Amino acid sequence: MAIEIKAPTFPESVADGTVATWHKQPGDAVKRDELLVDIETDKVVLEVLAEADGVLGEIIKGEGETVLSAELLGTLNAGATAAPKAEAAAAPAPAAAPAAAAQADSAEEPLLNPAARKLAEENGLDPAQIKGTGKGGRVTKEDVLNAIEAKKAAPAAAPAAKPAAAPSASSVVLGEGDRIEKRVPMTRLRARIAERLVDAQSSMAMLTTYNEVNMKPIMDLRKKYKDLFEKKHNGVRLGFMSFFVKAATEALKRFPEVNASIDGKDIVYHGYQDIGVAVSSDRGLVVPVLRNTEFMNLAQIEGTIAEFGRKARDGKLSMEEMTGGTFTISNGGVFGSLLSSPIVNPPQAAILGMHKIQERPMAVDGQVVILPMMYLALSYDHRLIDGKEAVSFLVAIKDLLEDPARMLLDI
């Protein structure tokens, strides 16, 4: 029985997606709930799993093609079994059989490790045309490097094995002096990030205000209790981000304009604090959202952020975890940024930028003291938030961080 393989039903905010990777090919055996294909959207990568045991039939939407919500991707022959591999028929052979079998396998699909395959693809080489010197005829990285050198040394007029065609996924141009240029299509996530950043700058009256915070009280508190905290909360580590989330939550309560958003000619005031935390991943910047931070303690915040980080690295963040949010915190300090102006994430009205902690000489009660200082930046939509509210909001965060007891005492 043929089962239709369809794309997931996308949320209203996602118009379409792109077929990223087929993990099975027609004729391959498939187990129930086994990953068949990844669909990349402008927010997350969605996985399509097999509904039953069987054999993958036809692939209708190939890699790189655009798909709509619930569109047909291919078919699965439920209950069928995969045909035996052709190489099994060549088992009993004379002394020369191993080499012949290796050549047959190589003709069907060259044996090479991921590093060698990537190097060959980047330099426009056909792995099937590279002679393998590894065990069982396997193509090694050294074999690919030798093929690249041979290609460079070949006369310019030498006929190519087959007409050069520009690969759809990427192309590498080797110019004089091996000046390499690589062209790859922009991912949907990167394209969406670019689109939203340009929209934010063109549609908002964006302004940034700065301040600095003495991190010594937080650092002392963390140093004193981090081991006990980790033991008490089942391995959850006490970091700096939870303090910033709690301080921002309290400040958002005091300044509701910063927690609001503009919808047409209306101002929407949110009676809850959903704070997005910018997380870097291999695919780009993603912003999962901590829901109702007013009800979360430090351990819950740290644990959720750590889970978001793991999911971002594995590409497992769900659409629900990525949508919404009334305020965002971005920590460029983990990459060494000393000062920056973050861009507001629409339809939110403001974003807080954290930066690198750096020891600096500061004047305290007439004395020069070396303190661990951090610059803070608050970018905000001036259409909704006046300068007084923005500056006061940032000062409130500074005061709460420099005297953490304020958060506990709600003062």
C-alpha positions, -999 to +999 in steps of 0.1 A: +000+000+000+014+034-010+014+061+017+017+097+008+046+116+024+035+151+029+052+183+043+041+193+078+013+218+082+031+252+086+019+279+110+003+310+096+036+329+099+054+305+076+045+306+039+066+278+026+097+257+031+126+242+012+135+205+010+169+204+028+179+168+029+165+134+019+179+109+044+166+080+023+166+072-014+140+054-036+143+016-029+157+021+006+142+002+035+124+024+061+114+018+097+084+034+113+092+068+128+126+069+110+136+103+097+129+106+059+134+142+050+142+176+066+122+207+056+139+240+062+117+271+069+127+306+078+124+297+115+133+261+121+141+228+104+111+204+105+115+166+103+092+143+084+091+108+098+079+075+082+044+065+092+051+028+087+077+001+079+083-003+042+103+010+012+107+045+000+090+049-034+091+080-055+106+113-045+084+140-059+101+171-043+139+169-045+164+187-024+164+225-029+128+226-041+102+248-025+072+231-008+039+245+006+021+234+037+010+198+036+023+194+000+031+159-014+069+151-010+069+115-021+055+080-015+062+052+009+054+016+000+041+003+034+049-034+041+073-038+012+109-051+016+140-036-001+156-055-030+189-072-022+220-053-030+235-062-064+270-066-049+258-098-031+258-117-064+295-112-069+306-130-037+324-161-051+351-148-074+387-158-082+418-141-069+411-109-088+376-106-074+384-083-044+398-056-067+369-061-092+344-059-064+360-027-051+358-012-085+322-022-089+314-007-055+334+024-065+314+027-097+282+025-079+292+048-050+328+057-042+340+048-007+353+080+009+351+096+043+331+128+049+363+150+049+374+136+015+339+140+000+336+176+012+371+184-002+362+168-036+329+187-038+345+220-029+370+216-058+346+203-084+360+168-085+340+137-093+348+112-065+342+083-090+371+095-111+396+096-081+417+064-076+415+053-040+446+040-023+430+033+011+418-001+024+393-017+001+398+010-025+386+037-002+394+073-014+413+091+013+418+129+018+454+125+004+439+109-028+417+140-032+446+164-026+467+145-052+438+147-077+436+185-071+473+189-077+470+168-109+441+190-121+462+221-116+491+206-134+471+195-164+473+216-196+446+241-200+435+226-233+432+191-219+397+177-226+375+173-195+360+140-186+326+156-190+312+191-197+316+214-167+282+222-151+276+247-124+265+227-093+231+238-079+242+238-043+276+256-046+303+264-071+340+270-065+361+292-089+398+287-090+415+318-103+451+329-107+472+321-076+445+298-063+422+327-053+392+307-043+356+320-044+327+299-032+291+307-041+264+290-020+227+298-018+215+317+013+196+296+037+160+304+044+169+313+080+197+337+070+174+352+043+147+357+069+171+373+094+183+397+067+148+406+057+136+412+093+167+433+102+162+455+071+125+459+079+132+468+115+156+496+105+133+510+078+100+508+098+111+519+133+124+551+148+152+530+165+175+546+191+200+531+215+209+542+250+239+529+269+250+524+305+275+502+325+271+479+353+294+467+381+293+429+379+312+423+411+281+417+433+267+391+409+301+375+404+307+373+442+272+358+447+277+333+419+312+323+433+298+318+468+268+297+458+274+281+424+285+247+438+256+245+462+232+258+435+244+231+410+240+203+437+206+216+448+192+218+412+204+185+397+234+198+378+219+231+365+247+256+365+243+292+378+253+316+351+249+354+345+219+352+321+194+342+347+202+374+367+197+395+336+164+378+328+151+384+364+163+420+364+147+426+330+115+410+341+113+433+371+121+463+350+095+454+324+069+454+352+079+489+362+080+502+326+051+485+307+058+506+275+091+486+270+071+454+272+044+466+247+042+465+209+026+485+181-002+469+161-013+494+134-024+525+153-029+506+185-005+500+214-007+465+228+003+463+265+013+427+276+004+417+311+031+390+310+068+388+304+079+365+276+117+371+271+135+359+240+171+348+245+193+351+214+212+318+208+239+312+181+237+281+160+253+266+129+223+278+109+224+313+123+209+334+151+177+320+167+157+335+195+138+309+216+114+324+241+112+320+279+075+321+288+061+339+318+095+347+333+077+365+362+069+330+376+104+314+369+132+311+394+169+313+386+172+275+383+143+272+359+157+300+337+192+285+336+178+250+329+155+262+301+183+283+284+207+253+285+180+231+269+174+258+242+212+258+235+213+220+231+182+221+208+197+250+187+229+230+181+209+199+171+184+219+150+156+206+173+139+239+183+102+238+177+081+265+160+063+271+192+095+278+211+106+303+185+075+324+182+062+353+203+082+372+229+077+406+243+113+415+249+147+401+239+182+398+255+212+393+233+246+384+248+274+394+224+299+393+253+303+356+249+321+363+216+342+392+230+320+421+220+328+452+241+300+474+228+273+472+202+239+485+192+215+455+189+186+457+165+150+454+178+132+422+169+097+433+156+070+435+168+088+440+201+097+475+211+131+470+227+161+447+231+189+445+257+224+439+246+249+424+271+287+426+265+321+414+276+330+418+313+362+437+315+382+450+345+385+488+344+397+514+369+366+531+384+362+559+409+345+547+441+341+571+470+371+591+458+393+560+454+404+543+422+392+507+423+396+479+397+361+465+390+346+440+365+324+462+344+300+455+316+285+479+290+247+475+286+229+487+255+191+492+251+178+497+216+142+507+215+114+520+192+112+557+198+076+557+184+065+539+215+091+545+241+104+580+251+140+586+261+131+591+297+114+556+300+143+539+281+170+554+302+151+548+334+145+512+324+182+506+318+191+522+351+166+500+369+183+469+354+217+483+365+205+489+400+190+455+404+222+438+391+245+459+413+224+450+444+208+416+437+189+417+471+166+442+454+152+414+432+145+392+463+130+421+483+111+435+453+124+471+459 
